[in-house]
Amino acid sequence: MNRNILHLDLDSFFVSVERLINSELKKRPLLVGGISDRGVVAACSYETRAFGVHSGMPMKLARRLCPEAIVLRGNSGTYTKYSDLITEIIKSEVPAFEKASIDEFYADLSGMDQFFGTYKFASELRTKIIRESGLPISLGLSINKIVSKVATGEAKPNNQIKIDQGYEKQFLAPLPIRKIPMVGDKTGLTLQRLGIRIVSDLQKLPEELLLQTLGKTGGIIWRRAQGIDHSPVITYNERKSISTERTFDYDTIDMTLLRELLIAMTENLAYQLRRGQKLTSCVSVKIRYADFDTQSRQLKIPYTSADHLLIPRILELFNALYNRRLRVRLIGVKFSHLAGGNYQINLFDDNESAIQLYQAIDRMRLRFGDRSIIRASSLGAKTIGRIENPFNGNAPIVLAHRKQ
């Protein structure tokens, strides 16, 4: 059976939502992100891109390139509400789909041609989303996720493309190499030094050469340039919370130890949020005293997955919660009201240096382990993290005490 993989991507999502709320912003250059000079562009309208503006750019530079642009700080809660609306529409029409981010979706429509055309179905779904949400959305349809994603990018703004089976290489060939997912600034520069400018240049090279030049990544990029991708659509299941607890072998009243352990727990959970492309808007702390009396307290916060924003809130809750001056048997941290989305949504608060720091730390953790790099403030807790990704299955998060 031929595969039919649909990719849907909301066009300039944050910008589109702002224009839906305020029609006066339509067709005007618009920047959404951190409003200070140290802020970063989270999203930009197509009108600003003609000036060289792009997402992830320092806001100060974007303003200089396009001084007439309107700058908005954005509201992550509003964007999540519209993302949830789109998710519900897709859920009502497609039995199994993948929510790749706050504004991006995949669906496996394989086999539907036996009943009615997949492209017709995809077109009707896109029309329904536009009609019921008021937001522009583009789609790509092909035999796999990579080609469909690239096709969506070529369809934008607010359009659709179908790549017939057997035409994947032909479709990709004239495109710039940066159109291939995984080809970023560094990899793109390496390929350009080899004289590779467009995808057809990649298609003509032997796979072994890219493996020698870029390692395992080179093999993946080569296959993608050929239009080869067997990755499945991962069925979407919304997870509502993520948490971890620690029961002590001996009840303790060591406040320094408790706070350091809370920091370590928060740090690990925040990393798992970013790894699972999730954000939290509600944090809570639980305490169980030696007499088994259990207390908890929660706090609503702006959507985030950043350690430096979450740790102060957790310690604030603990300081307000611990009031009996008894020994503690158990402490726990929980993040709830989770929303799909990656770290870009935190750009409303963070500067470019902070974002680059988190990206570097997470790359090190992914390569060398979750506890390969930790905050000095959690060292005294003497904990090691045996962390499994909670967004792949229902495995618990365990923090084990390091034996002396």
N, C-alpha and C positions, 0 to 999 in steps of 0.2 A: 504494500500500500504506500502510495506517495505521501510524503509529509507535506502539510500545509501549515506553516507557522506564521501567525499574525503578530505584528509589533505595533503598538499604539503609543504615541508620545504627545503629550499636551504641549502646544506651542508656547514658548516663553511663558511658562505657567504663572509665575508670580506676577509678571507684567499683565498677563491676560486677566487674572483675577482682579487686579487693581483697576483695570479699565472697565471690567464688568460692574464693579462697585461704583465707579465714577466715570461716566461716559465722556466727561470733558477731557479725559486723558487720552482718548483715542487719537491715533495718528500723530501724537506728539512724542518727542524723544523722552524716554523714561528709564531711570536707573533705580533698581531696588537693591538695598543692602545697607551696610554700615554708613551712617550719615556723616560721621566725622572724617577728617582727612586721613586718618589711620584705618578707616573702614575698608571693606572689600565689596566689590560688585557681586551680588548674589544672582541677579538677573538683569538683562537689558533688552530694550525693545529693538526691533529690526532697524528703526530709524537711527539709532546710535551706532549700530555696527558699521554703517558706512563711514564713520569717523575712526574706525579701528578699535572700538570698544568691545570688550568681551567679558563674560562672567569670570570671576576669579581675579580680575584686575583691581589694583588699588583704586579706591574711589577718588582719591586726589588726582590720579592720572586720568581717569575717565572724565572727570569734570573739566580737566584741561583740554582734553581732546574734543569734548562736546559740551561747551560751556552753556548752551541753551537747554540742556537736558533738565528735566524735573527729577529731583532725587527724593525717594520715599524710603523710609526705614523698613516698612513691611511688617506683616503680622503673621507669625507662623501658625497661630491657632486658626486664622481665617483660611490659610492655604490648606491646612490639614482637613478642614471641614469640606472644602471643595474636592480634595483628593478622595475623601471617604464617599462623597456623592458619586464620583466617577466609578469608584470601586464597586459600589452597590449596583450601578447600572450594568457593568460588565458581568458581575456575579449573577444577575437575573437572566442574562442571555447566554453565557458561556459556562458549561459545567465545570471546567478546570482551566485555571489561568494562573499566571505568575505576576505578582506585583514587584517589579524590579526596583522601583523607587517611588517617591511621592507623586511623580507625574509620568511614569513609564510602566507599560504592561506588555506581557506576552500571552498568547493563547494558542493552543494546539487545535487546529480545525481539521486535522487529518481524518479522512473518511466521510466528511460531510458532502463531498461531491457526489456520493451515491444518492443523496436525497435532493440537494440543491447546491448551486455553485458557492464555493467558499468566498470568492471575491464579492459576489452579490451579498452574501451574509455579512462580510466584513464592512462593506459599504453601508449597509443598513444599520449596523451597530454604530459606526462612526456618526451617521446622521442622527441617530437617537441620542448619542452623547452630546452632540452640539445643540440639539433641540432642547434637551432637558436641563443642561448645565449652563448653556450660553457661552461655553468656552470653545475656542478653536482647537482641533486635534488632527494630527496627521497619522497615516498608517502606511506600513509596508507589508507585503505578503509574498512569501517565497517558500522554499523547501526547508529553510533553517533559520535560526535566530539571528546569526550574524548578517546574512544577506538582507533579511527583513529589516534589521535595525539600520543598516546603511541606506536601504531603500527609503525608509521613513525620513532620514535626514535629507535625502534628495527631493522628497516630495514636499517638504516644508517650503513656505508656510501654508497650513490648513489645506492639505491636499492628500492624495493617495497614489501609490504605485504598486503594481503587481509584477513580479519577475517570474516569467514562466520557467518551468523546469527545463534545465539544459542551457539556459542563457545566463547563468550566474556569473561565469568568468567574463563573458562579453559585457555584462552590465558593469562589473567592477573595473574592468581594464582601463578606461580613460580617467578614472578618478584619482585625485591626489592621494599619496600614500597615507596622509594624516586622516583620511576618511575611514581607515581600517581601525577598529577598536583595538587598543593596546599600543598603538603607535603614537606616543606622546612626543614632547619636545626633544628629549634626549635621544630616544630611539629614532625619531625622524631625522635628527641631525646625523646620526651614525649612518643611516641608510642613504642620505643625500651625499655623504662623503664617498659612498660606493657608486655614485652616479644614478641612484634610484630616485625618481621623481614621482612617477605615477604607478598605479597598481600593476599595469601590464609589465613594467620593468621587474617587479617582484615575481610575477607569474613565470617569467622566462628563466629565472635563476634556479639552480638546483637547490633542493631543500638543505643539503649538507652544508652549503656555503653559509646560509643563514644560521644554521645550528652552530657552526664554528664561530660566527661573528657575534651572535646574540644569545647563544646557549639555548635552553629549553624554550624560552620566549620566541626565539627565531623560528622554531618549528611551528609554533602556534600561529604566528603571523603569516608564515608561508602558506599554511593550510587555509587560513581565512582569505588570503589573496586569491586562492584557487576557488573560493566559494564553498569550501568544505567545513562543515560544522555539525557535529552529532550531539551537541549538548541538549538535554531534554528541557521541556518546560516544567519548572518545579511548581507543583500545586500550591496555591496561595492559602495559607492558614494564618489568620491574624492572631498574634500572641498579645495578650493583654498586659502581662507583667513579667518581670524578671527579678529574682531575689536570691539572697544567700544568708545563711545563719551560721552561728558558731556556738556550740555548747561546750563549756569548759569542763575539763576533767576535775578541776577544783574551783569552787565558787571564788570569785575575786572581787576586790574593791580597789584594784589598781587602776586609777583613772587614766594614767598615762598609757598603760597597755590597752585599755578599752578604746581610747581615742585613736591610737595608732592602728588598731585593728579595724576600726570603722573606716579610717582613711584607706587602708589596704583593700577592704571590701568594696568601697565606692570606686576606687581606681580600677579594680578588676571588672566590676559590672559596667562601668562607663566604656571600657575597652570593648566588652562584648556587645554593647549597644552599637558602637561604631562599626564593629566587625559584621554585625547583622544588619547594618543600614537602618538603625532604629533611633528614635529620639524619645525622651521621656518628658512628661509635664507634671508628674506627681511623684514625690519621694517620701519614703516613710522609714522610721526606725522603730524596732521592737526591742524591749528589754524584758527578760524574765528574771525575777529576783530569786534568792535562795529559798524563799517560802513558796515558790511556784506562782506567785502573783505576776501576771503578765500585762504589760502596758505597751501601747503603741501610739504613735502620733505621726500625722502626715502633713505635707505642705505642697500646695500647688505652685508651680514655677513655670516660666516660659520654656518652650521646647528646647532641649539641649541634649548633648551627649559628651559634654566637656568636663573633665575632671575638676578644673579650677573653678567651675561654676557649681558643680554638684557637691564637692567636699564641704565647703562652708555651710551649705544648707543642711547636710547630714549632721555635722557637728552642732549646728544651731538647734536642731531637733533633739539631739541627745542631751544637750545642756538643759533644755526645757523639760525633758522627760524624766531624767534621773533626779529624783527628789526624796527618796526614802532613806538614803544613806545605808542601804543594806548591801550585802554581797550580791554579785550578779552571777546568774547561772548561764544565761544565754543572751546574746545580742544578735540582731539581724538588720539587714538593709534591703529595701525593696523599691524598685522603680516600676511605676504603673502608668496607665493612660499612654501607652506607647503608640507612636505613629511611624509609618514607613517614611523613609527619607534618609539621605546621607548627611554628612557634616556640613554641606553647603548652607543649610538653613540656619546654622549658627553664625553665618557671616554677618548677620545683622548686629552682632555684638563684638565680634572678634576682629583683630587686625591680621594682616597677611602673615606676620611673623608667628603669631599664635597658631594659625592654621598649618603653616609649614612645620612647626614644631610637633604638632599632633600627628601629622602625616609621617614624619620621620620616626617618631616613637612607635607608632603602630606598625610600620614596616619592620622595625627591629623586633618587636614582639612576635609578629607573624613568622619571622625567619628563625628567631632563637628561643621563642617560648614566651608565655604570658608574663612571667616574672623576671625576664631578662633585664628589664629596666623598670625601676620603681622609684617613687618619691622618697626622699630621705626621711620625711616625716613618718613613714610607715615602717622604717627599718626595725624599730624597737619591738614591733609586734611579733617578730620572729616567725613570720608565716611564709608558707610557700603556697603557690596557687596551682591546684590541679584543676584547670578550667577546661570544660568542653563547651563548644559553641552552643548556647541554649536555643539558637534559632535553627539548628539542624537536629531535630529530634527533641526529646524531653529530658535529656540527661541533666542531673542536678549540678549545681556549682558547689564545689567543696573547697574549703580552706582548711588545710591541715597544719597542726602545730609542728614546728621543726624540732626534732629531738636533739638534745644537747649531746 
